[in-house]
Amino acid sequence: MSIADLRRDYSQATLSEHDADPDPIIQFGHWFQEALSAELPEPNAMSLATVGSSGRPSLRIVLLKDFDARGFTWYTNYQSRKGEDLLQNPHAAITFHWVELERQVRIEGRVERVDPTESDAYFQIRPIKSRLGAIASMQSKPIDSRESLEKKFDEAGAEFGDNPPRPAHWGGYRLTPDWMEFWQGRRSRLHDRVVYTRGDDMHWTRQRLQP
């Protein structure tokens, strides 16, 4: 079978612009809970797209760690490529693809670092080895070997023991959305797409898009 022949028809659910919640954050919460209930593998995995000063886009998978009325939060190394991109251009896009539910959510908006106290609190609940890894790894920077990385990890453990502090180069980002789209797969590629746009008055409007 060729790649061109790979296809499936979607038929699990529907999405109406009239039934969707007026608040897209609440609507996201409904869908995220359904993804949790379906016991999908890593339902909080999301694609994060950033663009630096060169105009060249970059995409990777990160893990959502919180969402509320303020936006969508994840944690990473501030000196990584995505961190450098966001320093140059504080706008980004994230996408959730829950293939088992035939659903996708696309979100765009402005990104800011979370308050340091939030980063401190989250860092403290991470597994100890993850905390040491955040100290040892200068994410996205070259290193000569795996052995060198493991040596840096061991050195961090020897220095900080069971109580490593959050390094200044590591913390959270929050994307405050101004555009969100909910996509539900349907038969014959006539998918349901409902998009929310936030105006200058901070109120959301929603409408159906053609697939």
N, CA and C atoms as a LAMMPS dump frame, in Angstrom:
ITEM: TIMESTEP
0
ITEM: NUMBER OF ATOMS
633
ITEM: BOX BOUNDS ff ff ff
-5.0000000000000000e+02 5.0000000000000000e+02
-5.0000000000000000e+02 5.0000000000000000e+02
-5.0000000000000000e+02 5.0000000000000000e+02
ITEM: ATOMS id mol type element x y z
1 1 1 N 0.847 -1.2 0
2 1 2 C 0 0 0
3 1 3 C 0.883 1.253 0
4 2 1 N 0.572 2.2 -0.847
5 2 2 C 1.328 3.443 -0.9
6 2 3 C 0.829 4.407 0.166
7 3 1 N 1.639 5.408 0.469
8 3 2 C 1.225 6.422 1.438
9 3 3 C -0.056 7.114 0.975
10 4 1 N -0.186 7.312 -0.331
11 4 2 C -1.378 7.987 -0.866
12 4 3 C -2.653 7.205 -0.595
13 5 1 N -2.518 5.903 -0.355
14 5 2 C -3.695 5.068 -0.108
15 5 3 C -4.064 4.985 1.375
16 6 1 N -3.273 5.587 2.253
17 6 2 C -3.564 5.547 3.683
18 6 3 C -4.65 6.561 3.997
19 7 1 N -5.807 6.071 4.417
20 7 2 C -6.9 6.975 4.773
21 7 3 C -7.911 6.236 5.639
22 8 1 N -8.702 6.984 6.397
23 8 2 C -9.804 6.426 7.173
24 8 3 C -10.935 7.433 7.163
25 9 1 N -12.132 6.935 7.332
26 9 2 C -13.297 7.817 7.386
27 9 3 C -13.657 8.024 8.852
28 10 1 N -13.891 9.268 9.244
29 10 2 C -14.15 9.591 10.644
30 10 3 C -15.649 9.613 10.913
31 11 1 N -16.051 8.986 12.019
32 11 2 C -17.497 8.862 12.257
33 11 3 C -17.877 8.834 13.736
34 12 1 N -16.952 9.135 14.633
35 12 2 C -17.228 8.946 16.054
36 12 3 C -18.175 9.983 16.645
37 13 1 N -18.039 11.241 16.222
38 13 2 C -18.783 12.304 16.915
39 13 3 C -19.043 13.462 15.964
40 14 1 N -19.786 14.439 16.468
41 14 2 C -20.074 15.661 15.711
42 14 3 C -19.759 16.865 16.593
43 15 1 N -19.659 18.042 15.965
44 15 2 C -19.43 19.279 16.694
45 15 3 C -20.248 20.383 16.048
46 16 1 N -21.124 20.998 16.826
47 16 2 C -21.97 22.079 16.336
48 16 3 C -21.533 23.399 16.945
49 17 1 N -21.491 24.445 16.143
50 17 2 C -21.164 25.764 16.66
51 17 3 C -22.217 26.256 17.64
52 18 1 N -23.423 25.687 17.57
53 18 2 C -24.5 26.088 18.473
54 18 3 C -24.396 25.381 19.825
55 19 1 N -23.864 24.154 19.822
56 19 2 C -23.758 23.388 21.06
57 19 3 C -22.433 23.611 21.776
58 20 1 N -21.413 24.059 21.066
59 20 2 C -20.122 24.308 21.692
60 20 3 C -20.255 25.419 22.73
61 21 1 N -19.501 25.307 23.81
62 21 2 C -19.586 26.314 24.868
63 21 3 C -19.149 27.678 24.333
64 22 1 N -19.801 28.756 24.769
65 22 2 C -19.392 30.097 24.333
66 22 3 C -17.953 30.456 24.705
67 23 1 N -17.434 29.82 25.747
68 23 2 C -16.066 30.064 26.189
69 23 3 C -15.179 28.919 25.696
70 24 1 N -14.19 29.182 24.84
71 24 2 C -13.38 28.095 24.29
72 24 3 C -12.515 27.395 25.335
73 25 1 N -12.157 28.082 26.415
74 25 2 C -11.386 27.424 27.469
75 25 3 C -12.246 26.347 28.132
76 26 1 N -13.515 26.653 28.364
77 26 2 C -14.429 25.659 28.931
78 26 3 C -14.641 24.518 27.949
79 27 1 N -14.802 24.854 26.673
80 27 2 C -14.955 23.815 25.662
81 27 3 C -13.71 22.919 25.608
82 28 1 N -12.539 23.525 25.699
83 28 2 C -11.313 22.733 25.742
84 28 3 C -11.312 21.811 26.955
85 29 1 N -11.763 22.332 28.088
86 29 2 C -11.823 21.51 29.289
87 29 3 C -12.706 20.29 29.115
88 30 1 N -13.839 20.458 28.418
89 30 2 C -14.72 19.313 28.156
90 30 3 C -13.986 18.261 27.329
91 31 1 N -13.351 18.71 26.269
92 31 2 C -12.661 17.764 25.385
93 31 3 C -11.449 17.141 26.074
94 32 1 N -10.731 17.928 26.867
95 32 2 C -9.563 17.375 27.547
96 32 3 C -9.984 16.313 28.555
97 33 1 N -11.091 16.555 29.254
98 33 2 C -11.578 15.558 30.201
99 33 3 C -11.977 14.274 29.477
100 34 1 N -12.575 14.405 28.302
101 34 2 C -12.937 13.224 27.533
102 34 3 C -11.692 12.476 27.069
103 35 1 N -10.63 13.205 26.738
104 35 2 C -9.371 12.559 26.372
105 35 3 C -8.787 11.815 27.569
106 36 1 N -8.889 12.397 28.774
107 36 2 C -8.431 11.721 29.985
108 36 3 C -9.261 10.467 30.26
109 37 1 N -10.574 10.606 30.135
110 37 2 C -11.461 9.48 30.405
111 37 3 C -11.238 8.332 29.431
112 38 1 N -10.844 8.664 28.206
113 38 2 C -10.568 7.638 27.199
114 38 3 C -9.204 6.992 27.41
115 39 1 N -8.464 7.479 28.414
116 39 2 C -7.148 6.946 28.76
117 39 3 C -6.205 6.954 27.559
118 40 1 N -6.214 8.08 26.852
119 40 2 C -5.301 8.222 25.721
120 40 3 C -3.867 8.358 26.228
121 41 1 N -2.892 7.894 25.473
122 41 2 C -1.502 8.072 25.889
123 41 3 C -1.096 9.541 25.797
124 42 1 N -0.653 10.091 26.909
125 42 2 C -0.206 11.479 26.994
126 42 3 C -1.172 12.459 26.314
127 43 1 N -2.384 12.574 26.83
128 43 2 C -3.345 13.503 26.227
129 43 3 C -2.911 14.952 26.326
130 44 1 N -1.938 15.252 27.185
131 44 2 C -1.449 16.628 27.329
132 44 3 C -0.292 16.94 26.389
133 45 1 N 0.078 15.999 25.513
134 45 2 C 1.13 16.273 24.531
135 45 3 C 0.598 17.23 23.475
136 46 1 N 1.389 18.251 23.167
137 46 2 C 0.943 19.247 22.193
138 46 3 C 2.122 19.681 21.328
139 47 1 N 1.839 19.968 20.079
140 47 2 C 2.841 20.54 19.189
141 47 3 C 2.934 22.035 19.477
142 48 1 N 4.148 22.532 19.603
143 48 2 C 4.386 23.951 19.857
144 48 3 C 5.192 24.529 18.702
145 49 1 N 4.623 25.508 18.014
146 49 2 C 5.297 26.16 16.898
147 49 3 C 5.734 27.558 17.305
148 50 1 N 7.006 27.859 17.051
149 50 2 C 7.55 29.19 17.318
150 50 3 C 8.266 29.692 16.064
151 51 1 N 8.473 30.995 16.011
152 51 2 C 9.192 31.614 14.895
153 51 3 C 10.128 32.668 15.463
154 52 1 N 11.424 32.548 15.156
155 52 2 C 12.396 33.522 15.632
156 52 3 C 12.531 34.694 14.687
157 53 1 N 13.57 35.479 14.897
158 53 2 C 13.76 36.695 14.106
159 53 3 C 14.063 36.393 12.643
160 54 1 N 14.539 35.186 12.345
161 54 2 C 14.84 34.82 10.96
162 54 3 C 13.582 34.571 10.141
163 55 1 N 12.445 34.393 10.823
164 55 2 C 11.206 34.057 10.135
165 55 3 C 11.063 32.585 9.85
166 56 1 N 12.016 31.783 10.285
167 56 2 C 11.99 30.34 10.051
168 56 3 C 11.213 29.65 11.181
169 57 1 N 10.135 28.927 10.871
170 57 2 C 9.348 28.282 11.926
171 57 3 C 10.05 27.048 12.474
172 58 1 N 9.741 26.742 13.727
173 58 2 C 10.285 25.568 14.397
174 58 3 C 9.154 24.906 15.178
175 59 1 N 9.114 23.576 15.148
176 59 2 C 8.004 22.833 15.747
177 59 3 C 8.543 21.683 16.565
178 60 1 N 7.919 21.445 17.745
179 60 2 C 8.303 20.328 18.586
180 60 3 C 7.128 19.943 19.484
181 61 1 N 7.223 18.789 20.131
182 61 2 C 6.19 18.335 21.067
183 61 3 C 6.619 18.701 22.487
184 62 1 N 5.72 19.324 23.238
185 62 2 C 5.933 19.593 24.656
186 62 3 C 4.688 19.119 25.404
187 63 1 N 4.747 19.165 26.729
188 63 2 C 3.63 18.689 27.545
189 63 3 C 2.933 19.841 28.262
190 64 1 N 1.64 19.943 28.07
191 64 2 C 0.83 20.914 28.801
192 64 3 C 0.824 20.544 30.281
193 65 1 N 1.024 21.523 31.142
194 65 2 C 1.035 21.255 32.571
195 65 3 C -0.083 21.962 33.332
196 66 1 N -0.766 22.908 32.682
197 66 2 C -1.886 23.575 33.339
198 66 3 C -2.632 24.385 32.29
199 67 1 N -3.915 24.572 32.509
200 67 2 C -4.677 25.523 31.709
201 67 3 C -5.807 26.066 32.551
202 68 1 N -6.13 27.33 32.327
203 68 2 C -7.226 28 33.014
204 68 3 C -7.601 29.221 32.194
205 69 1 N -8.357 30.123 32.77
206 69 2 C -8.812 31.291 32.033
207 69 3 C -7.663 32.162 31.546
208 70 1 N -6.497 32.031 32.179
209 70 2 C -5.346 32.84 31.772
210 70 3 C -4.665 32.287 30.529
211 71 1 N -4.769 30.975 30.309
212 71 2 C -4.128 30.395 29.146
213 71 3 C -3.58 29.008 29.402
214 72 1 N -2.583 28.604 28.579
215 72 2 C -2.046 27.248 28.552
216 72 3 C -0.568 27.293 28.929
217 73 1 N -0.179 26.473 29.916
218 73 2 C 1.143 26.572 30.52
219 73 3 C 1.972 25.312 30.297
220 74 1 N 3.243 25.517 29.977
221 74 2 C 4.208 24.427 29.904
222 74 3 C 5.53 24.931 30.48
223 75 1 N 6.468 24.002 30.715
224 75 2 C 7.75 24.346 31.323
225 75 3 C 8.893 23.822 30.464
226 76 1 N 9.99 24.595 30.437
227 76 2 C 11.101 24.216 29.579
228 76 3 C 12.328 25.051 29.928
229 77 1 N 13.38 24.845 29.162
230 77 2 C 14.61 25.622 29.311
231 77 3 C 14.459 26.939 28.553
232 78 1 N 14.653 28.058 29.238
233 78 2 C 14.507 29.369 28.609
234 78 3 C 15.57 29.624 27.532
235 79 1 N 16.68 28.881 27.606
236 79 2 C 17.775 29.081 26.661
237 79 3 C 17.739 28.093 25.496
238 80 1 N 16.683 27.312 25.397
239 80 2 C 16.518 26.385 24.286
240 80 3 C 16.16 27.158 23.022
241 81 1 N 16.043 26.44 21.896
242 81 2 C 15.682 27.134 20.66
243 81 3 C 14.313 27.791 20.783
244 82 1 N 13.36 27.081 21.383
245 82 2 C 12.03 27.681 21.518
246 82 3 C 12.065 28.888 22.445
247 83 1 N 12.914 28.816 23.486
248 83 2 C 13.057 29.958 24.364
249 83 3 C 13.641 31.163 23.649
250 84 1 N 14.639 30.916 22.807
251 84 2 C 15.24 32.006 22.043
252 84 3 C 14.233 32.577 21.044
253 85 1 N 13.458 31.678 20.399
254 85 2 C 12.429 32.152 19.471
255 85 3 C 11.431 33.062 20.176
256 86 1 N 10.96 32.632 21.341
257 86 2 C 9.94 33.391 22.055
258 86 3 C 10.475 34.722 22.573
259 87 1 N 11.776 34.779 22.821
260 87 2 C 12.38 36.037 23.237
261 87 3 C 12.348 37.042 22.084
262 88 1 N 12.504 36.525 20.863
263 88 2 C 12.514 37.38 19.674
264 88 3 C 11.109 37.66 19.149
265 89 1 N 10.225 36.68 19.308
266 89 2 C 8.852 36.804 18.799
267 89 3 C 7.92 36.11 19.787
268 90 1 N 7.209 36.856 20.626
269 90 2 C 6.424 36.25 21.706
270 90 3 C 5.073 35.68 21.28
271 91 1 N 4.921 35.348 20.011
272 91 2 C 3.69 34.726 19.539
273 91 3 C 3.971 33.279 19.142
274 92 1 N 3.014 32.393 19.43
275 92 2 C 3.213 30.976 19.151
276 92 3 C 1.872 30.313 18.865
277 93 1 N 1.955 29.057 18.429
278 93 2 C 0.758 28.251 18.176
279 93 3 C 0.974 26.874 18.775
280 94 1 N -0.087 26.299 19.324
281 94 2 C -0.034 24.937 19.853
282 94 3 C -1.178 24.133 19.265
283 95 1 N -0.953 22.834 19.128
284 95 2 C -1.965 21.936 18.573
285 95 3 C -2.02 20.652 19.388
286 96 1 N -3.221 20.236 19.727
287 96 2 C -3.475 18.93 20.338
288 96 3 C -4.125 18.05 19.281
289 97 1 N -3.624 16.828 19.128
290 97 2 C -4.223 15.881 18.191
291 97 3 C -4.551 14.606 18.946
292 98 1 N -5.826 14.403 19.196
293 98 2 C -6.293 13.199 19.87
294 98 3 C -6.865 12.268 18.81
295 99 1 N -5.966 11.531 18.167
296 99 2 C -6.341 10.761 16.98
297 99 3 C -7.399 9.713 17.302
298 100 1 N -7.348 9.127 18.506
299 100 2 C -8.32 8.109 18.863
300 100 3 C -9.739 8.662 18.944
301 101 1 N -9.853 9.952 19.247
302 101 2 C -11.16 10.612 19.326
303 101 3 C -11.496 11.38 18.055
304 102 1 N -10.575 11.301 17.067
305 102 2 C -10.767 11.999 15.791
306 102 3 C -10.955 13.499 16.021
307 103 1 N -10.087 14.057 16.879
308 103 2 C -10.205 15.462 17.26
309 103 3 C -8.859 16.174 17.204
310 104 1 N -8.949 17.461 16.961
311 104 2 C -7.785 18.33 16.967
312 104 3 C -8.201 19.693 17.515
313 105 1 N -7.306 20.291 18.303
314 105 2 C -7.528 21.659 18.787
315 105 3 C -6.296 22.481 18.441
316 106 1 N -6.516 23.597 17.766
317 106 2 C -5.446 24.523 17.406
318 106 3 C -5.632 25.819 18.185
319 107 1 N -4.523 26.341 18.729
320 107 2 C -4.581 27.522 19.584
321 107 3 C -3.444 28.459 19.213
322 108 1 N -3.751 29.741 19.099
323 108 2 C -2.735 30.743 18.804
324 108 3 C -2.844 31.886 19.806
325 109 1 N -1.707 32.53 20.082
326 109 2 C -1.742 33.662 20.993
327 109 3 C -0.366 34.149 21.369
328 110 1 N -0.344 34.992 22.367
329 110 2 C 0.895 35.603 22.853
330 110 3 C 1.411 34.819 24.062
331 111 1 N 2.726 34.709 24.151
332 111 2 C 3.358 33.907 25.199
333 111 3 C 4.167 34.8 26.132
334 112 1 N 4.049 34.522 27.425
335 112 2 C 4.865 35.189 28.432
336 112 3 C 5.365 34.156 29.434
337 113 1 N 6.452 34.467 30.102
338 113 2 C 6.926 33.599 31.181
339 113 3 C 5.966 33.697 32.362
340 114 1 N 5.756 32.588 33.046
341 114 2 C 4.918 32.62 34.238
342 114 3 C 5.702 33.255 35.378
343 115 1 N 5.005 33.627 36.426
344 115 2 C 5.657 34.2 37.594
345 115 3 C 6.668 33.193 38.168
346 116 1 N 7.84 33.667 38.611
347 116 2 C 8.839 32.744 39.157
348 116 3 C 8.323 31.86 40.282
349 117 1 N 7.376 32.349 41.066
350 117 2 C 6.843 31.516 42.151
351 117 3 C 6.092 30.31 41.605
352 118 1 N 5.428 30.471 40.448
353 118 2 C 4.759 29.333 39.816
354 118 3 C 5.781 28.316 39.323
355 119 1 N 6.86 28.819 38.719
356 119 2 C 7.911 27.916 38.247
357 119 3 C 8.558 27.185 39.41
358 120 1 N 8.794 27.894 40.508
359 120 2 C 9.385 27.257 41.695
360 120 3 C 8.482 26.145 42.211
361 121 1 N 7.186 26.43 42.298
362 121 2 C 6.244 25.455 42.847
363 121 3 C 6.183 24.214 41.976
364 122 1 N 6.132 24.399 40.658
365 122 2 C 6.075 23.231 39.782
366 122 3 C 7.39 22.452 39.818
367 123 1 N 8.517 23.168 39.842
368 123 2 C 9.816 22.491 39.859
369 123 3 C 9.927 21.554 41.057
370 124 1 N 9.39 21.97 42.191
371 124 2 C 9.521 21.182 43.412
372 124 3 C 8.71 19.885 43.381
373 125 1 N 7.69 19.811 42.542
374 125 2 C 6.895 18.572 42.489
375 125 3 C 7.363 17.636 41.376
376 126 1 N 8.367 18.045 40.614
377 126 2 C 8.913 17.164 39.579
378 126 3 C 9.725 16.046 40.232
379 127 1 N 9.854 14.889 39.574
380 127 2 C 10.741 13.847 40.102
381 127 3 C 12.163 14.376 40.241
382 128 1 N 12.883 13.872 41.224
383 128 2 C 14.212 14.375 41.516
384 128 3 C 15.134 14.277 40.311
385 129 1 N 15.031 13.198 39.544
386 129 2 C 15.921 13.045 38.392
387 129 3 C 15.579 14.047 37.291
388 130 1 N 14.309 14.414 37.174
389 130 2 C 13.934 15.436 36.198
390 130 3 C 14.481 16.796 36.607
391 131 1 N 14.487 17.069 37.913
392 131 2 C 15.032 18.334 38.395
393 131 3 C 16.538 18.406 38.157
394 132 1 N 17.225 17.297 38.409
395 132 2 C 18.668 17.269 38.167
396 132 3 C 18.967 17.384 36.675
397 133 1 N 18.114 16.777 35.853
398 133 2 C 18.305 16.865 34.415
399 133 3 C 18.159 18.287 33.907
400 134 1 N 17.222 19.036 34.501
401 134 2 C 17.038 20.435 34.102
402 134 3 C 18.259 21.271 34.439
403 135 1 N 18.963 20.91 35.514
404 135 2 C 20.178 21.613 35.89
405 135 3 C 21.332 21.212 34.974
406 136 1 N 21.434 19.929 34.678
407 136 2 C 22.578 19.414 33.93
408 136 3 C 22.533 19.75 32.454
409 137 1 N 21.344 19.789 31.858
410 137 2 C 21.225 19.931 30.412
411 137 3 C 21.046 21.377 29.984
412 138 1 N 21.914 21.848 29.114
413 138 2 C 21.734 23.139 28.457
414 138 3 C 21.019 22.848 27.141
415 139 1 N 19.722 22.741 27.223
416 139 2 C 18.896 22.232 26.13
417 139 3 C 19.172 22.937 24.808
418 140 1 N 19.249 22.15 23.755
419 140 2 C 19.46 22.597 22.373
420 140 3 C 20.91 22.958 22.056
421 141 1 N 21.809 22.945 23.071
422 141 2 C 23.209 23.26 22.828
423 141 3 C 23.993 21.975 22.53
424 142 1 N 25.007 22.038 21.653
425 142 2 C 25.782 20.84 21.319
426 142 3 C 26.536 20.286 22.532
427 143 1 N 26.767 18.965 22.508
428 143 2 C 27.601 18.31 23.52
429 143 3 C 28.34 17.175 22.818
430 144 1 N 29.541 16.863 23.29
431 144 2 C 30.387 15.946 22.531
432 144 3 C 29.985 14.483 22.642
433 145 1 N 29.282 14.108 23.721
434 145 2 C 28.936 12.692 23.871
435 145 3 C 27.851 12.503 24.919
436 146 1 N 27.227 11.336 24.88
437 146 2 C 26.264 10.951 25.912
438 146 3 C 26.957 10.871 27.275
439 147 1 N 28.197 10.386 27.267
440 147 2 C 28.941 10.24 28.512
441 147 3 C 29.145 11.591 29.193
442 148 1 N 29.384 12.634 28.399
443 148 2 C 29.557 13.968 28.976
444 148 3 C 28.276 14.462 29.628
445 149 1 N 27.144 14.163 28.999
446 149 2 C 25.859 14.571 29.561
447 149 3 C 25.601 13.843 30.873
448 150 1 N 25.863 12.54 30.901
449 150 2 C 25.639 11.77 32.121
450 150 3 C 26.59 12.205 33.237
451 151 1 N 27.789 12.635 32.865
452 151 2 C 28.728 13.145 33.874
453 151 3 C 28.19 14.426 34.491
454 152 1 N 27.646 15.313 33.664
455 152 2 C 27.065 16.549 34.182
456 152 3 C 25.886 16.249 35.106
457 153 1 N 25.086 15.235 34.759
458 153 2 C 23.951 14.828 35.591
459 153 3 C 24.448 14.328 36.952
460 154 1 N 25.477 13.481 36.932
461 154 2 C 26.027 12.947 38.183
462 154 3 C 26.613 14.064 39.031
463 155 1 N 27.258 15.017 38.4
464 155 2 C 27.838 16.145 39.142
465 155 3 C 26.755 16.99 39.795
466 156 1 N 25.637 17.176 39.098
467 156 2 C 24.523 17.92 39.683
468 156 3 C 23.961 17.192 40.89
469 157 1 N 23.86 15.867 40.782
470 157 2 C 23.372 15.083 41.918
471 157 3 C 24.301 15.161 43.109
472 158 1 N 25.588 15.119 42.847
473 158 2 C 26.563 15.195 43.938
474 158 3 C 26.542 16.56 44.61
475 159 1 N 26.295 17.604 43.821
476 159 2 C 26.309 18.958 44.375
477 159 3 C 25.038 19.294 45.147
478 160 1 N 23.886 18.863 44.624
479 160 2 C 22.62 19.322 45.197
480 160 3 C 21.849 18.253 45.962
481 161 1 N 22.202 16.995 45.8
482 161 2 C 21.529 15.937 46.531
483 161 3 C 20.05 15.848 46.21
484 162 1 N 19.229 15.726 47.262
485 162 2 C 17.787 15.542 47.075
486 162 3 C 17.001 16.852 47.041
487 163 1 N 17.684 17.989 47.064
488 163 2 C 16.983 19.274 47.085
489 163 3 C 17.597 20.263 46.099
490 164 1 N 17.594 19.912 44.803
491 164 2 C 18.186 20.833 43.827
492 164 3 C 17.305 22.061 43.619
493 165 1 N 17.893 23.239 43.527
494 165 2 C 17.103 24.458 43.307
495 165 3 C 16.735 24.595 41.833
496 166 1 N 15.65 25.317 41.585
497 166 2 C 15.299 25.58 40.18
498 166 3 C 16.36 26.471 39.56
499 167 1 N 16.951 26.036 38.445
500 167 2 C 17.942 26.897 37.788
501 167 3 C 17.27 28.089 37.125
502 168 1 N 17.991 29.188 37.049
503 168 2 C 17.423 30.41 36.483
504 168 3 C 17.05 30.258 35.021
505 169 1 N 17.677 29.283 34.333
506 169 2 C 17.412 29.114 32.907
507 169 3 C 16.205 28.218 32.626
508 170 1 N 15.469 27.84 33.65
509 170 2 C 14.362 26.891 33.472
510 170 3 C 13.104 27.436 34.142
511 171 1 N 11.96 27.319 33.451
512 171 2 C 10.711 27.775 34.046
513 171 3 C 9.548 27.646 33.088
514 172 1 N 8.466 28.316 33.421
515 172 2 C 7.223 28.133 32.678
516 172 3 C 6.927 29.247 31.698
517 173 1 N 6.134 28.872 30.695
518 173 2 C 5.549 29.815 29.745
519 173 3 C 4.043 29.64 29.757
520 174 1 N 3.344 30.734 29.496
521 174 2 C 1.893 30.654 29.357
522 174 3 C 1.473 31.331 28.055
523 175 1 N 0.728 30.601 27.229
524 175 2 C 0.163 31.169 26.008
525 175 3 C -1.244 31.659 26.311
526 176 1 N -1.476 32.96 26.129
527 176 2 C -2.807 33.538 26.281
528 176 3 C -3.469 33.557 24.915
529 177 1 N -4.52 32.758 24.722
530 177 2 C -5.06 32.599 23.368
531 177 3 C -5.915 33.775 22.919
532 178 1 N -5.838 34.051 21.625
533 178 2 C -6.784 34.98 20.998
534 178 3 C -7.488 34.326 19.817
535 179 1 N -7.121 33.054 19.556
536 179 2 C -7.718 32.295 18.451
537 179 3 C -7.651 30.817 18.804
538 180 1 N -8.803 30.125 18.719
539 180 2 C -8.844 28.7 19.003
540 180 3 C -9.787 28.014 18.016
541 181 1 N -9.349 26.879 17.518
542 181 2 C -10.199 26.108 16.596
543 181 3 C -10.353 24.671 17.085
544 182 1 N -11.599 24.209 17.096
545 182 2 C -11.921 22.824 17.455
546 182 3 C -12.32 22.078 16.19
547 183 1 N -11.679 20.951 15.963
548 183 2 C -11.863 20.166 14.735
549 183 3 C -12.337 18.767 15.118
550 184 1 N -13.454 18.376 14.556
551 184 2 C -13.985 17.02 14.77
552 184 3 C -14.071 16.325 13.422
553 185 1 N -13.389 15.19 13.282
554 185 2 C -13.416 14.462 12.026
555 185 3 C -14.809 13.955 11.688
556 186 1 N -15.187 14.056 10.422
557 186 2 C -16.484 13.578 9.945
558 186 3 C -16.292 12.795 8.648
559 187 1 N -17.351 12.116 8.24
560 187 2 C -17.303 11.291 7.032
561 187 3 C -17.076 12.162 5.789
562 188 1 N -16.461 11.535 4.783
563 188 2 C -16.251 12.162 3.465
564 188 3 C -15.42 13.439 3.559
565 189 1 N -14.636 13.563 4.625
566 189 2 C -13.788 14.741 4.843
567 189 3 C -14.593 16.033 5.016
568 190 1 N -15.873 15.905 5.334
569 190 2 C -16.688 17.083 5.631
570 190 3 C -16.64 17.342 7.139
571 191 1 N -15.454 17.658 7.592
572 191 2 C -15.196 17.777 9.018
573 191 3 C -15.915 18.979 9.635
574 192 1 N -16.178 18.871 10.942
575 192 2 C -16.72 20.006 11.698
576 192 3 C -15.548 20.851 12.209
577 193 1 N -15.61 22.153 11.926
578 193 2 C -14.602 23.087 12.414
579 193 3 C -15.298 24.294 13.024
580 194 1 N -15.03 24.538 14.301
581 194 2 C -15.593 25.698 14.993
582 194 3 C -14.425 26.536 15.502
583 195 1 N -14.397 27.798 15.083
584 195 2 C -13.301 28.681 15.455
585 195 3 C -13.808 29.79 16.374
586 196 1 N -13.001 30.104 17.375
587 196 2 C -13.272 31.194 18.32
588 196 3 C -12.224 32.28 18.108
589 197 1 N -12.672 33.522 18.065
590 197 2 C -11.772 34.667 17.925
591 197 3 C -12.064 35.667 19.032
592 198 1 N -11.015 36.115 19.723
593 198 2 C -11.207 37.074 20.81
594 198 3 C -10.963 38.487 20.291
595 199 1 N -11.93 39.361 20.499
596 199 2 C -11.828 40.733 20.028
597 199 3 C -11.108 41.626 21.011
598 200 1 N -10.994 42.895 20.648
599 200 2 C -10.323 43.868 21.509
600 200 3 C -11.039 44.038 22.846
601 201 1 N -12.34 43.725 22.873
602 201 2 C -13.098 43.82 24.122
603 201 3 C -12.948 42.57 24.981
604 202 1 N -12.094 41.625 24.53
605 202 2 C -11.779 40.383 25.248
606 202 3 C -12.917 39.379 25.224
607 203 1 N -13.981 39.648 24.465
608 203 2 C -15.068 38.688 24.332
609 203 3 C -14.81 37.782 23.133
610 204 1 N -15.309 36.545 23.249
611 204 2 C -15.114 35.553 22.195
612 204 3 C -16.312 35.513 21.257
613 205 1 N -16.022 35.353 19.984
614 205 2 C -17.061 35.054 18.992
615 205 3 C -16.711 33.709 18.373
616 206 1 N -17.727 32.962 17.97
617 206 2 C -17.459 31.654 17.36
618 206 3 C -18.262 31.492 16.089
619 207 1 N -17.688 30.726 15.158
620 207 2 C -18.356 30.473 13.899
621 207 3 C -17.84 29.174 13.302
622 208 1 N -18.609 28.614 12.401
623 208 2 C -18.223 27.399 11.702
624 208 3 C -17.374 27.752 10.495
625 209 1 N -16.333 26.935 10.254
626 209 2 C -15.521 27.063 9.066
627 209 3 C -15.757 25.876 8.142
628 210 1 N -15.595 26.095 6.862
629 210 2 C -15.666 24.997 5.905
630 210 3 C -14.429 24.094 6.088
631 211 1 N -14.603 22.793 5.882
632 211 2 C -13.478 21.879 6.07
633 211 3 C -12.437 22.012 4.946
